[in-house]
Amino acid sequence: MTAQITMYSTPWCGYCKRLKSQLSREGIEFAEIDIEQKPEAADYVMSVNGGNQTVPTVVVVGAGGKQSVMTNPSLAQVKAAAA
């Protein structure tokens, strides 16, 4: 995939672990940002989730620079946004 995928997560989040595992198993590269280590990342997550620090929050920048922001997406949703 040529899309750029960024996952905002925390080390203790089970949903994050599941999605990371699924992406890795599919050979899909992504950048991970721990919102507990980067306050500016936590602020961004809150800005796109109605003030909540909900993770995983995934940002996909696909073809033509189209950006999709998803909260707790499925593997299928990430793949569709990246296509």
N, CA, C and O atoms as a MOPAC input file, in Angstrom:
PM7 MOZYME 1SCF
protein

 N      0.84300 1    -1.18800 1     0.00000 1
 C      0.00000 1     0.00000 1     0.00000 1
 C      0.88000 1     1.24100 1     0.00000 1
 O      1.93900 1     1.26600 1     0.62700 1
 N      0.43900 1     2.24400 1    -0.69300 1
 C      1.20300 1     3.47400 1    -0.75600 1
 C      0.65000 1     4.53400 1     0.19000 1
 O      1.19500 1     5.63400 1     0.27600 1
 N     -0.40800 1     4.21400 1     0.88500 1
 C     -0.99800 1     5.16900 1     1.82500 1
 C     -0.09500 1     5.31500 1     3.04500 1
 O      0.66800 1     4.41100 1     3.38700 1
 N     -0.19700 1     6.45600 1     3.68300 1
 C      0.52600 1     6.70400 1     4.92000 1
 C     -0.46000 1     6.51400 1     6.06700 1
 O     -1.49400 1     7.18000 1     6.11700 1
 N     -0.14400 1     5.61000 1     6.98300 1
 C     -1.04600 1     5.26800 1     8.07500 1
 C     -0.36800 1     5.60500 1     9.39900 1
 O      0.77100 1     5.21200 1     9.65000 1
 N     -1.08900 1     6.33700 1    10.23600 1
 C     -0.60500 1     6.68500 1    11.56700 1
 C     -1.64000 1     6.23400 1    12.58200 1
 O     -2.82400 1     6.54800 1    12.45800 1
 N     -1.18700 1     5.49300 1    13.59200 1
 C     -2.08000 1     5.03400 1    14.65400 1
 C     -1.68300 1     5.71600 1    15.97000 1
 O     -0.54200 1     5.62500 1    16.42100 1
 N     -2.65200 1     6.39300 1    16.55800 1
 C     -2.47800 1     6.97400 1    17.88500 1
 C     -2.98000 1     5.94000 1    18.87800 1
 O     -4.10200 1     5.44900 1    18.76000 1
 N     -2.13400 1     5.60800 1    19.86900 1
 C     -2.47700 1     4.50800 1    20.76300 1
 C     -1.90100 1     4.73300 1    22.15400 1
 O     -1.26300 1     5.74900 1    22.42900 1
 N     -2.14600 1     3.75500 1    23.02200 1
 C     -1.50600 1     3.66900 1    24.33400 1
 C     -0.99700 1     2.23500 1    24.48700 1
 O     -1.50200 1     1.33000 1    23.82300 1
 N     -0.00200 1     2.01700 1    25.35400 1
 C      0.54400 1     0.67300 1    25.50300 1
 C     -0.44200 1    -0.33300 1    26.11200 1
 O     -0.30100 1    -1.53700 1    25.89400 1
 N     -1.41600 1     0.13300 1    26.85500 1
 C     -2.33800 1    -0.76300 1    27.57200 1
 C     -3.64500 1    -1.02000 1    26.82100 1
 O     -4.47600 1    -1.79300 1    27.29700 1
 N     -3.84300 1    -0.40500 1    25.68300 1
 C     -5.10500 1    -0.49500 1    24.94600 1
 C     -5.20500 1    -1.82000 1    24.18700 1
 O     -4.42100 1    -2.07800 1    23.27300 1
 N     -6.16400 1    -2.65000 1    24.56600 1
 C     -6.38300 1    -3.93300 1    23.90600 1
 C     -6.80800 1    -3.79100 1    22.45900 1
 O     -6.38100 1    -4.57400 1    21.61100 1
 N     -7.64200 1    -2.80500 1    22.16200 1
 C     -8.08300 1    -2.57800 1    20.78400 1
 C     -6.90300 1    -2.16500 1    19.90600 1
 O     -6.81500 1    -2.55100 1    18.74100 1
 N     -5.99900 1    -1.37300 1    20.48600 1
 C     -4.79800 1    -0.95800 1    19.75300 1
 C     -3.92300 1    -2.16800 1    19.44700 1
 O     -3.44300 1    -2.33100 1    18.32500 1
 N     -3.71900 1    -3.01500 1    20.45700 1
 C     -2.89200 1    -4.21400 1    20.26400 1
 C     -3.47800 1    -5.10200 1    19.17400 1
 O     -2.74700 1    -5.62600 1    18.33400 1
 N     -4.78900 1    -5.26700 1    19.19000 1
 C     -5.43400 1    -6.11200 1    18.18300 1
 C     -5.22500 1    -5.55100 1    16.78200 1
 O     -4.84800 1    -6.28700 1    15.87000 1
 N     -5.46900 1    -4.24900 1    16.60400 1
 C     -5.32900 1    -3.65300 1    15.27700 1
 C     -3.87200 1    -3.66800 1    14.82000 1
 O     -3.60100 1    -3.93100 1    13.64800 1
 N     -2.93000 1    -3.38900 1    15.72200 1
 C     -1.50900 1    -3.44400 1    15.36000 1
 C     -1.14300 1    -4.84600 1    14.88100 1
 O     -0.43900 1    -4.99800 1    13.88300 1
 N     -1.61100 1    -5.84700 1    15.57300 1
 C     -1.33500 1    -7.23100 1    15.19900 1
 C     -1.91300 1    -7.55000 1    13.82400 1
 O     -1.25000 1    -8.17600 1    12.99800 1
 N     -3.13200 1    -7.12400 1    13.58500 1
 C     -3.77900 1    -7.37900 1    12.29500 1
 C     -3.04000 1    -6.68000 1    11.15400 1
 O     -2.81200 1    -7.27500 1    10.10000 1
 N     -2.67000 1    -5.43000 1    11.36300 1
 C     -1.94200 1    -4.68700 1    10.33300 1
 C     -0.59700 1    -5.34900 1    10.04000 1
 O     -0.21200 1    -5.50100 1     8.88100 1
 N      0.10400 1    -5.73700 1    11.08500 1
 C      1.40200 1    -6.38600 1    10.91000 1
 C      1.25800 1    -7.70900 1    10.16900 1
 O      2.04700 1    -8.01800 1     9.27600 1
 N      0.25600 1    -8.48100 1    10.54000 1
 C      0.01200 1    -9.77700 1     9.90200 1
 C     -0.26500 1    -9.60300 1     8.39900 1
 O      0.09600 1   -10.46000 1     7.59300 1
 N     -0.90400 1    -8.49200 1     8.03700 1
 C     -1.22100 1    -8.20800 1     6.63300 1
 C     -0.04900 1    -7.53900 1     5.89700 1
 O     -0.12400 1    -7.30100 1     4.69200 1
 N      1.02600 1    -7.23900 1     6.62700 1
 C      2.17800 1    -6.58800 1     6.01200 1
 C      1.96400 1    -5.12100 1     5.72400 1
 O      2.61300 1    -4.55400 1     4.84500 1
 N      1.05600 1    -4.50200 1     6.45800 1
 C      0.73300 1    -3.08700 1     6.25600 1
 C      1.57200 1    -2.25100 1     7.22200 1
 O      1.48500 1    -2.41900 1     8.43800 1
 N      2.37200 1    -1.36500 1     6.67600 1
 C      3.22600 1    -0.51600 1     7.49600 1
 C      2.43000 1     0.65500 1     8.05900 1
 O      1.53300 1     1.19300 1     7.41000 1
 N      2.78400 1     1.03300 1     9.28300 1
 C      2.12400 1     2.15900 1     9.93400 1
 C      3.07700 1     2.76300 1    10.95300 1
 O      3.98400 1     2.09800 1    11.45300 1
 N      2.85300 1     4.02600 1    11.24600 1
 C      3.58100 1     4.70600 1    12.31000 1
 C      2.69400 1     4.70000 1    13.54200 1
 O      1.48000 1     4.88100 1    13.44600 1
 N      3.30100 1     4.49300 1    14.69100 1
 C      2.53400 1     4.48000 1    15.93700 1
 C      2.98300 1     5.62800 1    16.83000 1
 O      4.17800 1     5.87700 1    16.98600 1
 N      2.01300 1     6.32100 1    17.41400 1
 C      2.29900 1     7.42400 1    18.32800 1
 C      1.57600 1     7.15300 1    19.63800 1
 O      0.35400 1     7.01400 1    19.67200 1
 N      2.34800 1     7.07900 1    20.71400 1
 C      1.81300 1     6.84700 1    22.05800 1
 C      1.34800 1     8.18800 1    22.62800 1
 O      2.16000 1     9.07100 1    22.90500 1
 N      0.03800 1     8.32800 1    22.79800 1
 C     -0.49300 1     9.62000 1    23.25600 1
 C     -0.15200 1     9.90600 1    24.71400 1
 O     -0.28200 1    11.04600 1    25.16100 1
 N      0.28100 1     8.89900 1    25.46100 1
 C      0.69400 1     9.13600 1    26.84600 1
 C      2.09500 1     9.72700 1    26.90800 1
 O      2.46400 1    10.33600 1    27.91200 1
 N      2.87200 1     9.55600 1    25.85500 1
 C      4.23600 1    10.08500 1    25.80100 1
 C      4.31800 1    11.42300 1    25.07500 1
 O      5.28900 1    12.16300 1    25.23600 1
 N      3.30200 1    11.73200 1    24.27800 1
 C      3.31700 1    12.96800 1    23.47300 1
 C      2.02600 1    13.74400 1    23.71800 1
 O      0.99300 1    13.44200 1    23.12100 1
 N      2.08700 1    14.74200 1    24.59700 1
 C      0.87700 1    15.51900 1    24.91100 1
 C      0.21500 1    16.14500 1    23.68800 1
 O     -1.01000 1    16.25400 1    23.63700 1
 N      1.01400 1    16.56000 1    22.69800 1
 C      0.43000 1    17.16700 1    21.49800 1
 C     -0.36900 1    16.13400 1    20.70800 1
 O     -1.34700 1    16.47800 1    20.04400 1
 N      0.03900 1    14.88600 1    20.77800 1
 C     -0.71400 1    13.82000 1    20.10800 1
 C     -2.03700 1    13.57600 1    20.83400 1
 O     -3.06700 1    13.36100 1    20.19600 1
 N     -2.00700 1    13.61000 1    22.15100 1
 C     -3.24000 1    13.45300 1    22.93400 1
 C     -4.20700 1    14.59300 1    22.61500 1
 O     -5.41500 1    14.37800 1    22.51400 1
 N     -3.67200 1    15.79900 1    22.45900 1
 C     -4.51300 1    16.94700 1    22.09600 1
 C     -5.15700 1    16.73100 1    20.73200 1
 O     -6.33500 1    17.03400 1    20.54300 1
 N     -4.38300 1    16.20600 1    19.77700 1
 C     -4.93400 1    15.94500 1    18.44200 1
 C     -6.05200 1    14.91100 1    18.52000 1
 O     -7.11900 1    15.09700 1    17.93500 1
 N     -5.80400 1    13.81900 1    19.24600 1
 C     -6.81700 1    12.76800 1    19.38300 1
 C     -8.09500 1    13.34300 1    19.99000 1
 O     -9.19400 1    13.02500 1    19.53600 1
 N     -7.95800 1    14.18000 1    21.00600 1
 C     -9.14000 1    14.80000 1    21.61400 1
 C     -9.85600 1    15.70700 1    20.62100 1
 O    -11.08400 1    15.79400 1    20.63500 1
 N     -9.10100 1    16.38100 1    19.76200 1
 C     -9.71800 1    17.31300 1    18.80900 1
 C    -10.56200 1    16.59200 1    17.76300 1
 O    -11.50600 1    17.17700 1    17.23100 1
 N    -10.24500 1    15.33800 1    17.45700 1
 C    -11.01200 1    14.60700 1    16.44800 1
 C    -12.00400 1    13.61600 1    17.05200 1
 O    -12.72900 1    12.93100 1    16.33100 1
 N    -12.02900 1    13.54900 1    18.38700 1
 C    -12.92800 1    12.61000 1    19.07100 1
 C    -13.80100 1    13.29000 1    20.12100 1
 O    -14.05000 1    12.72600 1    21.18600 1
 N    -14.25800 1    14.48400 1    19.82200 1
 C    -15.19500 1    15.16600 1    20.70400 1
 C    -14.67700 1    15.40000 1    22.10900 1
 O    -15.44900 1    15.37800 1    23.06700 1
 N    -13.36000 1    15.62700 1    22.24400 1
 C    -12.77000 1    15.89800 1    23.54900 1
 C    -12.31500 1    14.65400 1    24.29200 1
 O    -11.80400 1    14.75600 1    25.40800 1
 N    -12.49000 1    13.48200 1    23.69700 1
 C    -12.10200 1    12.22400 1    24.34900 1
 C    -10.77300 1    11.71900 1    23.81200 1
 O    -10.45200 1    11.90700 1    22.63800 1
 N    -10.00400 1    11.07800 1    24.68300 1
 C     -8.73700 1    10.46500 1    24.27400 1
 C     -8.99800 1     9.01500 1    23.87300 1
 O     -8.49800 1     8.08900 1    24.51200 1
 N     -9.77500 1     8.82600 1    22.82600 1
 C    -10.16400 1     7.49700 1    22.37500 1
 C     -9.11900 1     6.93700 1    21.41800 1
 O     -8.76900 1     7.56100 1    20.41600 1
 N     -8.62900 1     5.74200 1    21.75200 1
 C     -7.65900 1     5.06200 1    20.90900 1
 C     -8.13600 1     3.64600 1    20.63200 1
 O     -8.86100 1     3.08200 1    21.45100 1
 N     -7.76000 1     3.05600 1    19.51600 1
 C     -6.89300 1     3.65200 1    18.52000 1
 C     -7.62700 1     4.67400 1    17.66200 1
 O     -8.77300 1     4.47200 1    17.26200 1
 N     -6.94400 1     5.76200 1    17.39400 1
 C     -7.38100 1     6.71600 1    16.39000 1
 C     -6.39000 1     6.56700 1    15.25100 1
 O     -5.18000 1     6.66600 1    15.45400 1
 N     -6.90200 1     6.33100 1    14.06400 1
 C     -6.05600 1     6.05300 1    12.90500 1
 C     -6.28300 1     7.12100 1    11.84200 1
 O     -7.41600 1     7.45900 1    11.49800 1
 N     -5.17400 1     7.63900 1    11.33500 1
 C     -5.21200 1     8.61800 1    10.24900 1
 C     -4.58200 1     7.95800 1     9.02500 1
 O     -3.45100 1     7.47400 1     9.07900 1
 N     -5.32200 1     7.94600 1     7.93500 1
 C     -4.83200 1     7.38800 1     6.67700 1
 C     -4.80400 1     8.50600 1     5.65000 1
 O     -5.81900 1     9.15300 1     5.38900 1
 N     -3.63300 1     8.72500 1     5.07200 1
 C     -3.50300 1     9.66600 1     3.96500 1
 C     -3.28200 1     8.82000 1     2.72700 1
 O     -2.23200 1     8.20400 1     2.54900 1
 N     -4.29200 1     8.80500 1     1.88100 1
 C     -4.26900 1     7.95000 1     0.69600 1
 C     -3.89100 1     8.69700 1    -0.55900 1
 O     -3.28600 1     9.76800 1    -0.51800 1
 N     -4.26100 1     8.10900 1    -1.66500 1
 C     -3.95800 1     8.67300 1    -2.98000 1
 C     -4.51800 1    10.08700 1    -3.09100 1
 O     -5.63500 1    10.36500 1    -2.65300 1
 N     -3.73900 1    10.95500 1    -3.67300 1
 C     -4.18700 1    12.32500 1    -3.88400 1
 C     -4.23200 1    13.15200 1    -2.61100 1
 O     -4.76400 1    14.26300 1    -2.61200 1
 N     -3.67600 1    12.62200 1    -1.51700 1
 C     -3.64600 1    13.35800 1    -0.26100 1
 C     -4.93800 1    13.32800 1     0.53100 1
 O     -5.07900 1    14.04700 1     1.52000 1
 N     -5.89700 1    12.48900 1     0.09700 1
 C     -7.15800 1    12.39400 1     0.83600 1
 C     -6.89600 1    11.79600 1     2.21400 1
 O     -6.26700 1    10.74400 1     2.33400 1
 N     -7.38100 1    12.46900 1     3.24700 1
 C     -7.15600 1    12.03500 1     4.63100 1
 C     -8.43300 1    11.48700 1     5.23900 1
 O     -9.50200 1    12.08700 1     5.12900 1
 N     -8.30200 1    10.34000 1     5.88100 1
 C     -9.41300 1     9.73800 1     6.62400 1
 C     -8.98000 1     9.58300 1     8.07300 1
 O     -7.88600 1     9.09400 1     8.35300 1
 N     -9.84300 1    10.00100 1     8.99400 1
 C     -9.58400 1     9.84400 1    10.42000 1
 C    -10.65200 1     8.91100 1    10.96700 1
 O    -11.84800 1     9.16300 1    10.81600 1
 N    -10.20900 1     7.82500 1    11.60900 1
 C    -11.13600 1     6.81100 1    12.11100 1
 C    -10.83100 1     6.49300 1    13.56500 1
 O     -9.67200 1     6.45200 1    13.97700 1
 N    -11.88400 1     6.26900 1    14.33000 1
 C    -11.74100 1     5.88400 1    15.72200 1
 C    -12.10000 1     4.41800 1    15.87100 1
 O    -13.19300 1     3.98900 1    15.50200 1
 N    -11.15600 1     3.65100 1    16.42100 1
 C    -11.31900 1     2.21100 1    16.63000 1
 C    -11.81800 1     1.50600 1    15.36600 1
 O    -12.82400 1     0.79700 1    15.40400 1
 N    -11.10900 1     1.70400 1    14.24200 1
 C    -11.56000 1     1.09300 1    12.99800 1
 C    -11.22700 1    -0.39900 1    12.93800 1
 O    -10.37200 1    -0.89200 1    13.67200 1
 N    -11.90300 1    -1.07900 1    12.07100 1
 C    -11.57500 1    -2.48300 1    11.78200 1
 C    -10.43700 1    -2.49900 1    10.77100 1
 O    -10.13000 1    -1.48400 1    10.14600 1
 N     -9.81700 1    -3.66100 1    10.61900 1
 C     -8.78600 1    -3.82500 1     9.60900 1
 C     -9.35000 1    -3.50500 1     8.23800 1
 O     -8.69700 1    -2.84000 1     7.43400 1
 N    -10.56200 1    -3.97700 1     7.96500 1
 C    -11.20200 1    -3.73300 1     6.66700 1
 C    -11.37600 1    -2.24000 1     6.40800 1
 O    -11.18200 1    -1.78800 1     5.28000 1
 N    -11.73800 1    -1.46700 1     7.42900 1
 C    -11.91900 1    -0.03500 1     7.25600 1
 C    -10.59300 1     0.65000 1     6.94800 1
 O    -10.54500 1     1.54800 1     6.10800 1
 N     -9.52100 1     0.24000 1     7.61400 1
 C     -8.20400 1     0.82800 1     7.35400 1
 C     -7.76500 1     0.49600 1     5.93100 1
 O     -7.27800 1     1.36300 1     5.20600 1
 N     -7.94000 1    -0.75500 1     5.54100 1
 C     -7.55200 1    -1.16600 1     4.19000 1
 C     -8.35100 1    -0.41000 1     3.13300 1
 O     -7.79300 1    -0.01100 1     2.11100 1
 N     -9.63400 1    -0.21000 1     3.35900 1
 C    -10.47100 1     0.51300 1     2.40100 1
 C    -10.02300 1     1.97200 1     2.28200 1
 O     -9.97700 1     2.52200 1     1.18200 1
 N     -9.69500 1     2.59300 1     3.41000 1
 C     -9.25000 1     3.98300 1     3.37900 1
 C     -7.89600 1     4.12100 1     2.68500 1
 O     -7.60300 1     5.14800 1     2.07200 1
 N     -7.08300 1     3.08500 1     2.78900 1
 C     -5.75100 1     3.11800 1     2.19600 1
 C     -5.75000 1     2.77800 1     0.70600 1
 O     -4.77500 1     3.04400 1     0.00300 1
 N     -6.84100 1     2.19300 1     0.23400 1
 C     -6.89200 1     1.75000 1    -1.17500 1
 C     -7.00500 1     2.92000 1    -2.13700 1
 O     -7.05800 1     2.71900 1    -3.35000 1

